[in-house]
Amino acid sequence: MKTEYTVEVWKKDGRYKSGCVLFGKFDFVLQDRDELDRMVHSMYGEDSKFTWKIFETFVTRKHLLTGEEFRERYDTPYYCSPSSETFWSS
């Protein structure tokens, strides 16, 4: 079964307080996460300026009011998610 993954690539940059800046987010649909690791390493692994994190693109959460499970992107802000109380109190 193919799974959707998102790769966040960060570049070291001393001009920022955090010491790095988001270089890009890339979405992939692959069978195997190891294949994605090899591919990202071949693109950015030789350069010590880059680091990366791999996430499953969609996560399962529980709707706060109905209790039903739903899927949303991993990077959805908490206050924008129907699974949070802040989404419903405004």
DSSP file (Angstrom, degrees, kcal/mol; ACC not computed):
  #  RESIDUE AA STRUCTURE BP1 BP2  ACC     N-H-->O    O-->H-N    N-H-->O    O-->H-N    TCO  KAPPA ALPHA  PHI   PSI    X-CA   Y-CA   Z-CA
    1    1 A M              0   0    0      0, 0.0     2,-0.2     0, 0.0    29,-0.1   0.000 360.0 360.0 360.0 133.3    0.0    0.0    0.0
    2    2 A K        -     0   0    0     27,-0.1     2,-0.3    30,-0.0    29,-0.2  -0.570 360.0-159.2 -82.2 143.3    1.4    3.4   -0.9
    3    3 A T  E     -A   30   0A   0     27,-3.0    27,-2.3    -2,-0.2     2,-0.5  -0.918  16.5-122.6-122.5 146.7    1.7    6.0    1.8
    4    4 A E  E     -A   29   0A   0     -2,-0.3    53,-2.0    25,-0.2    54,-0.4  -0.772  32.7-177.5 -90.9 131.5    1.9    9.8    1.4
    5    5 A Y  E     -AB  28  56A   0     23,-3.1    23,-3.0    -2,-0.5     2,-0.4  -0.928  16.2-152.3-125.7 150.8    5.0   11.4    3.0
    6    6 A T  E     -AB  27  55A   0     49,-2.8    49,-2.7    -2,-0.3     2,-0.5  -0.992   8.6-156.0-122.2 132.0    6.1   15.0    3.3
    7    7 A V  E     -AB  26  54A   0     19,-3.0    19,-2.3    -2,-0.4     2,-0.6  -0.933   2.3-159.8-108.6 123.9    9.8   15.9    3.6
    8    8 A E  E     -AB  25  53A   0     45,-2.7    45,-2.1    -2,-0.5     2,-0.5  -0.919   8.8-160.3-101.0 123.2   10.7   19.2    5.2
    9    9 A V  E     -AB  24  52A   0     15,-2.9    14,-2.9    -2,-0.6    15,-1.5  -0.913   6.1-166.9-107.7 126.7   14.2   20.4    4.2
   10   10 A W  E     -AB  22  51A   0     41,-3.4    41,-2.6    -2,-0.5     2,-0.4  -0.901   6.2-153.2-114.3 140.4   15.9   22.9    6.5
   11   11 A K  E     -AB  21  50A   0     10,-2.8    10,-2.4    -2,-0.4    39,-0.2  -0.944  24.1-115.9-114.9 133.2   19.0   24.9    5.6
   12   12 A K  E     +A   20   0A   0     37,-3.0     2,-0.3    -2,-0.4     8,-0.3  -0.469  41.5 168.8 -66.7 132.3   21.4   26.2    8.2
   13   13 A D    >   -     0   0    0      6,-2.1     3,-1.5    -2,-0.2     6,-0.3  -0.882  29.1-157.7-151.9 113.1   21.5   30.0    8.2
   14   14 A G  T 3  S+     0   0    0     -2,-0.3     6,-0.1     1,-0.3    -1,-0.1   0.576  86.2  75.7 -69.8 -10.1   23.1   32.1   10.9
   15   15 A R  T 3  S+     0   0    0      4,-0.1     2,-0.3     3,-0.0    -1,-0.3   0.660  87.1  73.7 -75.2 -14.3   21.0   35.1   10.2
   16   16 A Y  S X  S-     0   0    0     -3,-1.5     3,-0.9     1,-0.1    -3,-0.1  -0.757  82.5-129.4-104.4 148.1   18.0   33.5   11.9
   17   17 A K  T 3  S+     0   0    0     -2,-0.3    -1,-0.1     1,-0.3    -3,-0.0   0.867 111.3  51.3 -60.1 -38.2   17.5   33.1   15.6
   18   18 A S  T 3  S-     0   0    0      2,-0.2    -1,-0.3     1,-0.1     3,-0.1   0.675 110.0-124.0 -74.2 -17.1   16.7   29.4   15.2
   19   19 A G  S <  S+     0   0    0     -3,-0.9    -6,-2.1    -6,-0.3     2,-0.3   0.423  82.3  60.1  87.5  -1.8   19.9   28.9   13.2
   20   20 A C  E     -A   12   0A   0     -8,-0.3     2,-0.3    -6,-0.1    -8,-0.2  -0.983  63.1-148.6-152.7 162.8   18.0   27.5   10.2
   21   21 A V  E     -A   11   0A   0    -10,-2.4   -10,-2.8    -2,-0.3     2,-0.5  -0.975  34.8 -99.7-134.1 145.9   15.3   28.3    7.7
   22   22 A L  E     -A   10   0A   0     -2,-0.3   -12,-0.2   -12,-0.2     3,-0.1  -0.530  33.5-175.4 -68.1 119.1   12.8   26.2    5.9
   23   23 A F  E     -     0   0A   0    -14,-2.9     2,-0.3    -2,-0.5   -13,-0.2   0.827  58.4 -43.4 -84.8 -36.8   14.2   25.4    2.4
   24   24 A G  E     -A    9   0A   0    -15,-1.5   -15,-2.9     2,-0.0     2,-0.4  -0.921  39.7-124.9 175.8 159.6   11.1   23.6    1.2
   25   25 A K  E     -A    8   0A   0     -2,-0.3     2,-0.4   -17,-0.2   -17,-0.2  -0.987  27.9-172.0-119.8 131.3    8.3   21.0    1.7
   26   26 A F  E     -A    7   0A   0    -19,-2.3   -19,-3.0    -2,-0.4     2,-0.4  -0.988  11.3-147.0-130.1 130.9    8.0   18.2   -0.8
   27   27 A D  E     +A    6   0A   0     -2,-0.4     2,-0.3   -21,-0.2   -21,-0.2  -0.780  18.8 179.1 -99.6 140.3    5.2   15.6   -1.0
   28   28 A F  E     -A    5   0A   0    -23,-3.0   -23,-3.1    -2,-0.4     2,-0.5  -0.976  23.0-151.7-136.9 148.6    5.7   12.0   -2.1
   29   29 A V  E     +A    4   0A   0     -2,-0.3     2,-0.3   -25,-0.2   -25,-0.2  -0.958  38.7 154.7-119.7 108.8    3.6    9.0   -2.5
   30   30 A L  E     -A    3   0A   0    -27,-2.3   -27,-3.0    -2,-0.5     3,-0.1  -0.899  50.1-134.5-136.5 160.9    5.7    5.9   -2.1
   31   31 A Q  S    S+     0   0    0     -2,-0.3     2,-0.4   -29,-0.2    -1,-0.1   0.842  92.9  36.3 -78.2 -37.6    5.5    2.3   -1.1
   32   32 A D     >  -     0   0    0      1,-0.1     4,-1.2   -29,-0.1     3,-0.2  -0.969  58.7-153.4-130.8 129.4    8.5    2.3    1.2
   33   33 A R  H  > S+     0   0    0     -2,-0.4     4,-2.5     1,-0.2     5,-0.2   0.835  99.0  61.7 -67.8 -32.3    9.9    4.9    3.6
   34   34 A D  H  > S+     0   0    0      1,-0.2     4,-2.3     2,-0.2    -1,-0.2   0.874 100.2  54.6 -61.2 -36.4   13.4    3.5    3.2
   35   35 A E  H  > S+     0   0    0     -3,-0.2     4,-2.1     1,-0.2    -1,-0.2   0.906 108.8  48.2 -61.9 -41.3   13.3    4.3   -0.5
   36   36 A L  H  X S+     0   0    0     -4,-1.2     4,-2.8     2,-0.2     5,-0.3   0.898 108.5  54.0 -66.5 -41.0   12.4    7.9    0.4
   37   37 A D  H  X S+     0   0    0     -4,-2.5     4,-2.5     1,-0.2    -2,-0.2   0.930 110.5  46.7 -57.2 -46.4   15.3    8.1    3.0
   38   38 A R  H  X S+     0   0    0     -4,-2.3     4,-2.1     1,-0.2    -1,-0.2   0.900 112.8  49.6 -63.4 -41.2   17.7    7.0    0.3
   39   39 A M  H  X S+     0   0    0     -4,-2.1     4,-1.3     2,-0.2    -2,-0.2   0.927 113.8  44.0 -66.1 -45.4   16.4    9.5   -2.2
   40   40 A V  H  X>S+     0   0    0     -4,-2.8     4,-2.9     1,-0.2     5,-0.5   0.901 112.6  53.0 -67.1 -40.4   16.5   12.4    0.2
   41   41 A H  H  X5S+     0   0    0     -4,-2.5     4,-2.1    -5,-0.3     5,-0.4   0.885 107.4  51.4 -62.5 -38.0   19.9   11.4    1.4
   42   42 A S  H  <5S+     0   0    0     -4,-2.1    -1,-0.2    -5,-0.2    -2,-0.2   0.817 115.8  42.3 -68.7 -28.5   21.2   11.3   -2.2
   43   43 A M  H  <5S+     0   0    0     -4,-1.3    -2,-0.2    -3,-0.2    -1,-0.2   0.883 137.9   6.6 -83.2 -40.6   19.8   14.8   -2.8
   44   44 A Y  H ><5S+     0   0    0     -4,-2.9     3,-0.6    -5,-0.1     6,-0.4   0.477 103.1  91.0-123.0  -6.5   20.8   16.6    0.4
   45   45 A G  T 3<<S+     0   0    0     -4,-2.1    -3,-0.2    -5,-0.5    -4,-0.1   0.786  83.7  54.5 -69.6 -29.7   23.0   14.1    2.4
   46   46 A E  T 3  S+     0   0    0     -5,-0.4     2,-0.6    -4,-0.2    -1,-0.2   0.754  96.7  73.9 -76.7 -23.5   26.4   15.2    1.1
   47   47 A D    X   -     0   0    0     -3,-0.6     3,-1.3     1,-0.1    -1,-0.1  -0.815  66.9-157.4 -96.9 120.5   25.9   18.9    2.0
   48   48 A S  T 3  S+     0   0    0     -2,-0.6    -1,-0.1     1,-0.2   -36,-0.1   0.509  84.9  76.1 -75.9  -1.8   26.2   19.6    5.7
   49   49 A K  T 3  S+     0   0    0    -38,-0.1   -37,-3.0    -5,-0.1     2,-0.4   0.688  88.9  68.8 -77.9 -18.0   24.1   22.7    5.3
   50   50 A F  E <   +B   11   0A   0     -3,-1.3     2,-0.3    -6,-0.4   -39,-0.2  -0.807  52.5 175.1-110.1 142.7   20.9   20.8    5.0
   51   51 A T  E     -B   10   0A   0    -41,-2.6   -41,-3.4    -2,-0.4     2,-0.3  -0.931  13.5-164.1-130.4 160.2   18.8   18.7    7.4
   52   52 A W  E     -B    9   0A   0     -2,-0.3     2,-0.4   -43,-0.2   -43,-0.2  -0.980  13.4-156.2-145.9 157.4   15.5   17.1    6.8
   53   53 A K  E     -B    8   0A   0    -45,-2.1   -45,-2.7    -2,-0.3     2,-0.5  -0.992  13.1-147.8-132.1 140.5   12.6   15.5    8.6
   54   54 A I  E     +B    7   0A   0     -2,-0.4     2,-0.3   -47,-0.2   -47,-0.2  -0.939  20.0 177.6-113.2 129.2   10.1   13.0    7.1
   55   55 A F  E     -B    6   0A   0    -49,-2.7   -49,-2.8    -2,-0.5     2,-0.5  -0.919  38.0-110.4-125.1 150.0    6.5   13.0    8.2
   56   56 A E  E     -B    5   0A   0     -2,-0.3   -51,-0.3   -51,-0.2    18,-0.2  -0.728  35.6-135.2 -72.6 131.2    3.4   11.0    7.2
   57   57 A T  S    S+     0   0    0    -53,-2.0    17,-2.3    -2,-0.5     2,-0.4   0.863  82.6  43.1 -63.7 -39.7    1.4   13.6    5.4
   58   58 A F  E     -C   73   0B   0    -54,-0.4     2,-0.3    15,-0.2    15,-0.2  -0.898  65.5-169.5-115.1 139.1   -1.9   12.7    7.0
   59   59 A V  E     -C   72   0B   0     13,-2.9    13,-2.1    -2,-0.4     2,-0.5  -0.870  24.2-119.2-119.5 155.4   -2.7   11.9   10.6
   60   60 A T  E     +C   71   0B   0     -2,-0.3     2,-0.3    11,-0.2    11,-0.2  -0.834  37.6 171.4 -97.5 127.8   -5.8   10.5   12.2
   61   61 A R  E     -C   70   0B   0      9,-3.1     9,-2.9    -2,-0.5     2,-0.5  -0.844  31.8-113.2-129.6 167.2   -7.5   12.7   14.8
   62   62 A K  E     -C   69   0B   0     -2,-0.3     7,-0.2     7,-0.2     2,-0.2  -0.899  29.8-119.2-107.5 128.1  -10.8   12.6   16.7
   63   63 A H     >  -     0   0    0      5,-3.6     4,-1.7    -2,-0.5    20,-0.2  -0.441  21.1-138.6 -63.3 130.3  -13.5   15.3   16.1
   64   64 A L  T  4 S+     0   0    0     18,-2.0    -1,-0.1     1,-0.2    19,-0.1   0.864  94.4  33.7 -64.4 -39.2  -14.0   17.1   19.4
   65   65 A L  T  4 S+     0   0    0     17,-0.4    -1,-0.2     1,-0.1    18,-0.1   0.892 130.0  28.1 -87.1 -42.2  -17.8   17.3   19.1
   66   66 A T  T  4 S-     0   0    0      2,-0.1    -2,-0.2     1,-0.0     3,-0.1   0.710  90.4-133.6 -95.5 -20.8  -18.9   14.2   17.3
   67   67 A G     <  +     0   0    0     -4,-1.7     2,-0.2     1,-0.3    -3,-0.1   0.484  57.0 141.0  80.5   1.4  -16.1   11.8   18.4
   68   68 A E        -     0   0    0     -6,-0.1    -5,-3.6     1,-0.1     2,-0.3  -0.488  53.3-119.0 -76.2 147.1  -15.6   10.6   14.8
   69   69 A E  E     +C   62   0B   0     -7,-0.2     2,-0.3    -2,-0.2    -7,-0.2  -0.646  37.9 171.6 -84.5 143.8  -12.2   10.0   13.5
   70   70 A F  E     -C   61   0B   0     -9,-2.9    -9,-3.1    -2,-0.3     2,-0.4  -0.947  27.9-119.2-144.7 165.5  -10.9   12.1   10.5
   71   71 A R  E     +C   60   0B   0     -2,-0.3     2,-0.3   -11,-0.2   -11,-0.2  -0.900  33.4 163.3-112.4 138.0   -7.7   12.6    8.7
   72   72 A E  E     -C   59   0B   0    -13,-2.1   -13,-2.9    -2,-0.4     9,-0.0  -0.953  45.3 -77.6-143.8 164.2   -5.9   15.9    8.3
   73   73 A R  E >   -C   58   0B   0     -2,-0.3     3,-1.4   -15,-0.2   -15,-0.2  -0.280  38.3-123.7 -62.0 147.8   -2.4   17.1    7.3
   74   74 A Y  T 3  S+     0   0    0    -17,-2.3    -1,-0.1     1,-0.3   -16,-0.1   0.774 108.9  54.0 -63.2 -27.4    0.2   16.8   10.0
   75   75 A D  T 3  S+     0   0    0    -18,-0.3    -1,-0.3     2,-0.1    -2,-0.1   0.188  72.7 130.4 -99.0  17.1    1.0   20.5    9.8
   76   76 A T    <   -     0   0    0     -3,-1.4     5,-0.1     1,-0.1    -4,-0.0  -0.563  67.5-110.9 -67.5 126.2   -2.5   21.8   10.4
   77   77 A P    >   -     0   0    0      0, 0.0     3,-1.7     0, 0.0     4,-0.4  -0.288  21.9-120.6 -59.7 145.0   -2.3   24.4   13.1
   78   78 A Y  G >  S+     0   0    0      1,-0.3     3,-1.5     2,-0.2     9,-0.2   0.884 112.1  54.1 -54.4 -43.8   -3.9   23.3   16.4
   79   79 A Y  G 3  S+     0   0    0      1,-0.3    -1,-0.3     7,-0.1    -3,-0.0   0.605 107.1  52.7 -71.4 -10.5   -6.4   26.2   16.4
   80   80 A C  G <  S+     0   0    0     -3,-1.7    -1,-0.3     3,-0.0    -2,-0.2   0.374  90.3  96.4-100.9   1.7   -7.6   25.3   12.8
   81   81 A S  S X  S-     0   0    0     -3,-1.5     3,-2.1    -4,-0.4     6,-0.4  -0.791  70.9-140.8 -98.7 132.3   -8.3   21.6   13.6
   82   82 A P  T 3  S+     0   0    0      0, 0.0   -18,-2.0     0, 0.0   -17,-0.4   0.559 101.0  70.4 -63.5  -5.8  -11.8   20.4   14.5
   83   83 A S  T 3  S+     0   0    0    -20,-0.2     2,-0.3   -19,-0.1   -21,-0.1   0.476  89.0  78.4 -87.9  -1.5  -10.1   18.2   17.1
   84   84 A S  S <> S-     0   0    0     -3,-2.1     4,-0.7    -6,-0.2     3,-0.4  -0.792  75.7-135.8-111.3 152.1   -9.2   21.2   19.3
   85   85 A E  H >> S+     0   0    0     -2,-0.3     4,-1.1     1,-0.2     3,-0.6   0.841 104.2  62.5 -69.8 -33.8  -11.3   23.3   21.7
   86   86 A T  H 34 S+     0   0    0      1,-0.2    -1,-0.2     2,-0.2    -7,-0.1   0.791  96.0  60.4 -65.2 -26.3   -9.9   26.5   20.3
   87   87 A F  H 34 S+     0   0    0     -3,-0.4    -1,-0.2    -6,-0.4    -2,-0.2   0.874 111.2  39.6 -64.8 -36.7  -11.4   25.7   16.9
   88   88 A W  H << S+     0   0    0     -4,-0.7     2,-0.8    -3,-0.6    -2,-0.2   0.576 102.7  74.2 -92.9 -12.0  -14.9   25.6   18.4
   89   89 A S     <        0   0    0     -4,-1.1    -1,-0.1     1,-0.2    -4,-0.0  -0.834 360.0 360.0-109.9  99.6  -14.7   28.6   20.8
   90   90 A S              0   0    0     -2,-0.8    -1,-0.2    -3,-0.0    -2,-0.1   0.324 360.0 360.0-148.2 360.0  -14.8   31.9   19.0
